[in-house]
């Protein structure tokens, strides 16, 4: 059996690879990356490194050749770019006659009103149309997505949000990586959908835990979308990123990430990492990087 992980030098991809290497021989693992030089460390450990650029389908044909189980990790970028690149990857997987596709999607992708959801809905539909057995890993929200705000709080800023009382199923990236690795290396995951959400929490509930970790009171500033955009601009966030951040806050406020499920625990074989523990890891990481 040969497993391949795309985007293996990215944050999530690297964690998936490290998790897989604990349970399967390096000889059974391949990675597909845009810049093979960045994966030299993996090659030295016996992992096969292949060139795979989602904008160059011909590289994907060779990257996916002979692969039994494939993990397509969703890429960054605007929706149009992501749909094009994901479609290229899915079509290449079909040409290569890959035996199984796992894909990192988003919660409730087929029905969600989150502005990021159309990318994942289109990609899931494309995978289904190939007829290849699949598993959709519908990830909720990485706790690491909040690092910028946590850094601000540690520097004395308040927690600014326009998400109201909307709830999020935050979990650490490592948990999402371990769930993906369990599906890739395991059995009986054909044609499955896993809604991967941690314990649902409001912004205030999350910030309360952050305050406990930091040992100080952290004020929460609830604002409307226009004020949120203004504050983000004042904080130096690039103009093109601001609508994305506002869209995320709006989606949370409207409940698009409020998905309850125990699929995470089923795949991990253990409870999801407690938020306090995850936040402690993040705070320690920020402190060490200073």
Secondary structure, DSSP 4 states (H G I P E B T S, - for coil): --EEEESTTSHHHHHHHHHHTTTS-GGGEEEEES-GGGGHHHHHTT-EEEE-BTTBHHHHHHHSTT-SEEEEPPPPS-HHHHHHHHHHHHHHHHHTT-SEEEEEEETTTTT--STTHHHHHHHHHHHHHHT-EEEEEEE-EEGGGGHHHHHHHHTT--EEES-TT--B-EE-HHHHHHHHHHHHHSSS-TTEEEEE----B-HHHHHHHHHHHHTS---EEE--HHHHHHHHHHTT--HHHHHHHHHHHHHHHTTTT----SHHHHHHTSPPPPHHHHHHHHHHHHHHH-
